[in-house]
Amino acid sequence: MRPSNLPFNGDLVLVFALAVTAWGLGWLLNESDLFSPGTSAIAMFAGMAVALLTGWDFPGGRVVIRRLLPVSIVLLGFELNLSVLGGAEIGIAGVAAIAATVFTSFIVAAVAARFLGVSAPSGAALGAGGAICGNSAVLAVAPSLHLNHEDIAVILAAINLLGLAMFFVVVAVSDALQLDPIAAGIWAGSAIHAVPQAIAAGEAIGPEGLAVATAVKLSRVSLLVVVVPLFGILGRRLNRDQASDVGPTNWKTALKLPLFVPGFVLAVVVGNLLLPDDAADGLGYGGRILLLPVLAAVGLAVTRTTLKQTGGRVFLVGVLSTVALASASLAVVMALYD
């Protein structure tokens, strides 16, 4: 590891400065009615730009990730609204499209990772990012998968670039196929990785597309309540190629979940059953704000060597998974939507 090129406090100042800048830029884009990839993506790509342009090391960023990521994941649980899973806007076509996306993303990412020499944990994180909700899903499962900061940065870069590409693909293909706005909204909500990108695509489709895309996308996000505990249990098994670091896997060790996992589940329960909506949403918003310095720090952790060695293969796994999930969800929508 190279010595830090900034004082430790300088690393922290830089991380939070990038987070504030990303928040401000995201706010400006939204206020100007311009397309925004989301403040989280802006923060991460800003961190990557600084890291790649300078070639410096930022160890303070790793402290930010270690300390703030578990807290932000738990806080996000408070605003996870499980009622959207039964929303009338979704319908049979929407539920089937979500199922097609989830299963296709995980299966294709796992198989492609195996054949392309990408680690099983990285393939699982890519699958989660495509299946559920982009950055939030990757960051939520990364600690259980024992991914290092460089791996997380490369995976997030791939997920964000592919999510941005899917925004344009869904809008263009929906128009070319002359899909009904509701059908197009279902596809946007079930196939696009991140919430801001899915909502932006729905808005481009029209008012009906916006409402349906939002409902379907939030339903996918709600599946975090299943995915996070599941990855907490299976994390050691998925790291079997690193057994010397992780230790033997049995039912006792498998059930030793990271503390943020039960914390996240408890937050979901409290947010849905006990807290007023405003309070739950406020805590969740706090979690999203905390993700900004985390993602800026993740971006700062990327190295030129990592991108050269693994970036291409990871990105290809993401491409294959994204093409498969988008094709599967579109096929389901066209077959089931009347």
C-alpha positions as CSV (number, residue, x, y, z in Angstrom):
1,M,0.0,0.0,0.0
2,R,1.3,3.4,-0.8
3,P,1.6,6.0,2.0
4,S,-1.2,8.5,2.1
5,N,-0.5,11.6,-0.1
6,L,-2.8,13.6,2.2
7,P,-2.9,13.8,6.0
8,F,-5.5,11.5,7.5
9,N,-7.8,14.4,8.3
10,G,-7.2,15.6,4.7
11,D,-8.7,12.3,3.5
12,L,-11.8,12.8,5.6
13,V,-12.2,16.4,4.5
14,L,-11.9,15.3,0.8
15,V,-14.5,12.5,1.3
16,F,-17.1,14.8,2.8
17,A,-16.4,17.6,0.4
18,L,-17.1,15.2,-2.5
19,A,-20.3,14.0,-0.8
20,V,-21.5,17.6,-0.4
21,T,-20.6,18.4,-3.9
22,A,-22.5,15.4,-5.2
23,W,-25.5,16.3,-3.2
24,G,-25.5,19.9,-4.5
25,L,-25.0,18.8,-8.1
26,G,-27.8,16.3,-7.8
27,W,-30.1,18.9,-6.3
28,L,-29.2,21.3,-9.1
29,L,-29.9,18.8,-11.8
30,N,-33.3,17.9,-10.3
31,E,-34.3,21.5,-9.8
32,S,-33.3,22.2,-13.5
33,D,-35.5,19.2,-14.6
34,L,-32.3,17.7,-16.1
35,F,-31.5,13.9,-16.0
36,S,-29.6,12.9,-13.0
37,P,-27.9,9.5,-12.5
38,G,-28.5,10.0,-8.8
39,T,-26.4,11.7,-6.1
40,S,-24.9,8.4,-5.0
41,A,-23.5,7.7,-8.5
42,I,-22.2,11.3,-8.8
43,A,-20.4,10.9,-5.4
44,M,-18.8,7.6,-6.5
45,F,-17.7,8.7,-9.9
46,A,-16.2,11.9,-8.4
47,G,-14.2,9.8,-6.0
48,M,-13.0,7.6,-8.8
49,A,-12.0,10.6,-10.9
50,V,-9.8,12.0,-8.1
51,A,-8.2,8.6,-7.4
52,L,-7.5,7.8,-11.0
53,L,-6.2,11.3,-11.9
54,T,-3.9,11.6,-8.9
55,G,-2.9,7.9,-8.4
56,W,-2.8,8.7,-4.7
57,D,-3.9,6.4,-1.8
58,F,-6.6,7.6,0.6
59,P,-6.6,5.4,3.7
60,G,-9.0,7.7,5.6
61,G,-11.7,6.8,3.0
62,R,-11.5,3.2,4.2
63,V,-12.3,4.3,7.7
64,V,-15.3,6.1,6.5
65,I,-16.5,3.0,4.7
66,R,-16.0,0.8,7.7
67,R,-17.7,3.1,10.2
68,L,-20.6,4.6,8.1
69,L,-21.6,1.8,5.8
70,P,-23.3,-0.5,8.5
71,V,-25.1,2.5,10.0
72,S,-26.4,3.7,6.6
73,I,-27.7,0.2,5.7
74,V,-29.6,0.0,9.0
75,L,-31.1,3.4,8.5
76,L,-32.2,2.6,5.0
77,G,-34.3,-0.2,6.4
78,F,-36.6,2.2,8.2
79,E,-38.0,3.6,4.9
80,L,-38.3,0.2,3.2
81,N,-42.1,0.2,2.5
82,L,-43.2,-3.4,2.2
83,S,-46.8,-2.4,1.3
84,V,-45.7,-1.7,-2.2
85,L,-45.2,-5.4,-2.8
86,G,-49.0,-5.8,-2.9
87,G,-49.7,-2.6,-4.8
88,A,-52.5,-2.6,-7.3
89,E,-50.4,-0.8,-9.9
90,I,-48.0,-3.8,-10.3
91,G,-50.4,-6.6,-11.4
92,I,-49.5,-10.0,-12.5
93,A,-47.3,-8.8,-15.3
94,G,-45.3,-6.6,-12.9
95,V,-44.8,-9.4,-10.3
96,A,-43.7,-11.8,-13.1
97,A,-41.4,-9.2,-14.6
98,I,-39.8,-8.6,-11.2
99,A,-39.4,-12.4,-10.6
100,A,-37.8,-12.8,-14.1
101,T,-35.4,-9.9,-13.4
102,V,-34.3,-11.3,-10.0
103,F,-33.8,-14.9,-11.0
104,T,-32.1,-14.1,-14.3
105,S,-29.8,-11.5,-12.8
106,F,-28.5,-13.8,-10.1
107,I,-28.2,-16.9,-12.2
108,V,-26.5,-15.3,-15.2
109,A,-24.1,-13.2,-13.1
110,A,-23.1,-16.4,-11.2
111,V,-22.6,-18.4,-14.3
112,A,-20.8,-15.7,-16.2
113,A,-18.5,-14.9,-13.2
114,R,-17.5,-18.6,-13.1
115,F,-16.6,-18.8,-16.8
116,L,-14.9,-15.4,-16.9
117,G,-12.7,-16.0,-13.8
118,V,-14.5,-13.4,-11.6
119,S,-14.8,-14.4,-8.0
120,A,-18.1,-15.9,-6.7
121,P,-18.6,-13.0,-4.2
122,S,-18.1,-10.4,-6.9
123,G,-20.6,-12.3,-9.2
124,A,-23.1,-12.4,-6.4
125,A,-22.8,-8.7,-5.7
126,L,-23.2,-7.9,-9.4
127,G,-26.3,-10.1,-9.4
128,A,-27.7,-8.2,-6.4
129,G,-27.1,-4.9,-8.0
130,G,-28.9,-5.8,-11.2
131,A,-31.7,-7.7,-9.4
132,I,-32.6,-5.3,-6.7
133,C,-31.5,-1.7,-6.6
134,G,-28.0,-0.9,-7.9
135,N,-25.7,0.8,-5.4
136,S,-27.7,0.1,-2.3
137,A,-28.0,-3.6,-2.9
138,V,-24.2,-3.9,-3.7
139,L,-23.3,-2.0,-0.6
140,A,-25.8,-3.9,1.6
141,V,-24.4,-7.3,0.6
142,A,-20.7,-6.4,0.3
143,P,-19.7,-6.8,4.0
144,S,-21.2,-10.3,4.1
145,L,-19.3,-11.2,1.0
146,H,-16.0,-10.0,2.4
147,L,-15.4,-7.9,-0.7
148,N,-12.4,-5.5,-0.5
149,H,-12.8,-1.8,-1.3
150,E,-11.3,-2.0,-4.7
151,D,-13.7,-4.9,-5.7
152,I,-16.6,-2.8,-4.5
153,A,-15.5,0.2,-6.5
154,V,-15.2,-1.8,-9.8
155,I,-18.6,-3.5,-9.2
156,L,-20.3,-0.2,-8.5
157,A,-18.8,1.4,-11.5
158,A,-20.1,-1.4,-13.7
159,I,-23.6,-1.3,-12.2
160,N,-23.9,2.5,-12.5
161,L,-22.7,2.6,-16.1
162,L,-25.0,-0.3,-17.1
163,G,-28.0,1.3,-15.2
164,L,-27.4,4.6,-17.1
165,A,-27.3,2.6,-20.4
166,M,-30.5,0.8,-19.5
167,F,-32.3,4.2,-19.0
168,F,-31.7,5.0,-22.7
169,V,-32.3,1.5,-23.9
170,V,-35.7,1.1,-22.2
171,V,-36.9,4.5,-23.4
172,A,-35.8,3.9,-27.0
173,V,-36.9,0.3,-27.3
174,S,-40.3,1.0,-25.7
175,D,-40.8,3.7,-28.3
176,A,-39.6,1.5,-31.1
177,L,-41.9,-1.3,-30.1
178,Q,-44.8,1.1,-29.4
179,L,-45.3,-0.4,-26.0
180,D,-48.3,0.7,-24.0
181,P,-47.2,3.3,-21.4
182,I,-48.1,1.0,-18.5
183,A,-46.2,-2.0,-20.1
184,A,-43.2,0.3,-20.7
185,G,-43.4,1.5,-17.1
186,I,-43.4,-2.1,-15.8
187,W,-40.4,-2.9,-17.9
188,A,-38.5,0.3,-16.7
189,G,-39.2,-0.5,-13.1
190,S,-38.2,-4.2,-13.4
191,A,-35.1,-3.8,-15.6
192,I,-33.3,-0.6,-14.7
193,H,-30.8,-0.8,-11.8
194,A,-31.1,2.3,-9.7
195,V,-34.2,4.1,-8.4
196,P,-33.4,7.5,-9.9
197,Q,-32.8,6.0,-13.3
198,A,-36.0,3.9,-13.3
199,I,-38.0,6.9,-12.2
200,A,-36.4,9.1,-14.9
201,A,-37.2,6.5,-17.5
202,G,-40.8,6.3,-16.3
203,E,-41.1,10.1,-16.5
204,A,-39.8,10.0,-20.1
205,I,-42.5,7.4,-21.0
206,G,-45.3,9.5,-19.6
207,P,-47.4,10.0,-16.4
208,E,-48.8,6.4,-16.4
209,G,-45.3,5.1,-17.1
210,L,-43.9,7.1,-14.2
211,A,-46.4,5.9,-11.6
212,V,-46.0,2.2,-12.6
213,A,-42.2,2.3,-13.0
214,T,-42.0,3.8,-9.5
215,A,-44.2,1.2,-7.9
216,V,-42.5,-1.7,-9.6
217,K,-39.0,-0.4,-8.8
218,L,-39.8,0.2,-5.2
219,S,-41.2,-3.3,-5.0
220,R,-37.8,-4.6,-6.2
221,V,-36.1,-2.5,-3.6
222,S,-38.3,-4.0,-0.9
223,L,-36.8,-7.4,-1.7
224,L,-33.7,-6.2,0.2
225,V,-35.5,-7.4,3.3
226,V,-35.0,-11.0,2.0
227,V,-31.6,-10.5,0.2
228,V,-29.7,-8.9,3.0
229,P,-30.3,-11.6,5.6
230,L,-29.8,-14.3,3.0
231,F,-26.4,-13.0,2.0
232,G,-25.5,-12.6,5.7
233,I,-26.1,-16.4,6.0
234,L,-24.5,-17.4,2.7
235,G,-21.6,-15.1,2.7
236,R,-19.1,-17.6,4.1
237,R,-20.2,-20.2,1.6
238,L,-19.8,-17.8,-1.3
239,N,-16.3,-17.1,-0.1
240,R,-15.3,-20.8,-0.2
241,D,-12.4,-19.9,-2.6
242,Q,-11.0,-17.8,0.2
243,A,-11.5,-20.4,2.9
244,S,-8.2,-19.8,4.6
245,D,-9.3,-16.2,5.4
246,V,-13.0,-17.0,6.2
247,G,-12.7,-20.3,8.1
248,P,-14.7,-23.5,7.9
249,T,-18.4,-23.2,7.1
250,N,-21.0,-24.9,9.2
251,W,-24.4,-24.0,10.6
252,K,-23.0,-22.2,13.6
253,T,-20.5,-20.0,11.7
254,A,-23.1,-19.4,9.0
255,L,-25.5,-18.0,11.5
256,K,-23.0,-15.6,12.9
257,L,-24.4,-12.6,11.0
258,P,-22.8,-9.2,10.8
259,L,-24.6,-7.0,13.3
260,F,-26.0,-4.7,10.6
261,V,-28.0,-7.6,9.2
262,P,-30.4,-8.1,12.2
263,G,-30.2,-4.3,12.6
264,F,-31.5,-3.8,9.1
265,V,-34.3,-6.4,9.5
266,L,-35.3,-4.8,12.9
267,A,-35.4,-1.4,11.2
268,V,-37.7,-2.7,8.5
269,V,-40.1,-4.1,11.1
270,V,-40.0,-0.9,13.2
271,G,-40.4,1.3,10.2
272,N,-43.4,-0.6,8.8
273,L,-45.2,-1.4,12.0
274,L,-44.3,1.1,14.7
275,L,-43.1,4.5,13.4
276,P,-45.1,7.2,11.7
277,D,-44.4,7.4,8.0
278,D,-42.7,10.8,8.3
279,A,-40.3,9.5,11.0
280,A,-39.5,6.3,9.1
281,D,-38.8,8.3,5.9
282,G,-36.7,10.7,7.8
283,L,-34.4,8.0,9.2
284,G,-34.2,6.4,5.7
285,Y,-33.3,9.8,4.2
286,G,-30.5,10.0,6.8
287,G,-29.3,6.6,5.6
288,R,-29.2,7.8,2.0
289,I,-27.3,10.9,3.0
290,L,-24.7,8.8,4.9
291,L,-24.2,6.7,1.7
292,L,-22.8,9.8,-0.1
293,P,-19.5,9.9,1.8
294,V,-19.4,6.1,1.7
295,L,-19.7,6.1,-2.0
296,A,-17.2,8.9,-2.4
297,A,-14.8,6.9,-0.3
298,V,-15.5,3.8,-2.4
299,G,-14.6,5.7,-5.5
300,L,-11.3,6.9,-3.9
301,A,-10.4,3.3,-3.2
302,V,-10.3,2.4,-6.9
303,T,-6.8,1.9,-8.5
304,R,-5.5,1.9,-12.0
305,T,-4.1,-1.6,-11.5
306,T,-7.5,-2.9,-10.3
307,L,-9.3,-1.5,-13.3
308,K,-6.7,-3.1,-15.7
309,Q,-6.7,-6.5,-14.0
310,T,-10.4,-7.0,-13.2
311,G,-12.5,-4.1,-14.6
312,G,-13.0,-5.6,-18.0
313,R,-14.1,-9.0,-16.8
314,V,-16.4,-7.6,-14.1
315,F,-18.0,-5.2,-16.6
316,L,-18.5,-8.1,-19.0
317,V,-20.3,-10.1,-16.3
318,G,-22.5,-7.1,-15.6
319,V,-23.2,-6.7,-19.3
320,L,-24.3,-10.3,-19.8
321,S,-26.4,-10.2,-16.6
322,T,-28.1,-6.9,-17.6
323,V,-28.8,-8.0,-21.2
324,A,-30.3,-11.2,-19.8
325,L,-32.5,-9.6,-17.2
326,A,-33.7,-6.9,-19.5
327,S,-34.6,-9.4,-22.2
328,A,-36.3,-11.7,-19.7
329,S,-38.4,-9.0,-18.1
330,L,-39.4,-7.5,-21.5
331,A,-40.5,-11.0,-22.7
332,V,-42.6,-11.5,-19.6
333,V,-44.2,-8.0,-20.0
334,M,-45.0,-8.5,-23.7
335,A,-46.5,-12.0,-22.9
336,L,-48.6,-11.2,-19.9
337,Y,-49.6,-7.5,-20.2
338,D,-53.0,-7.0,-21.8
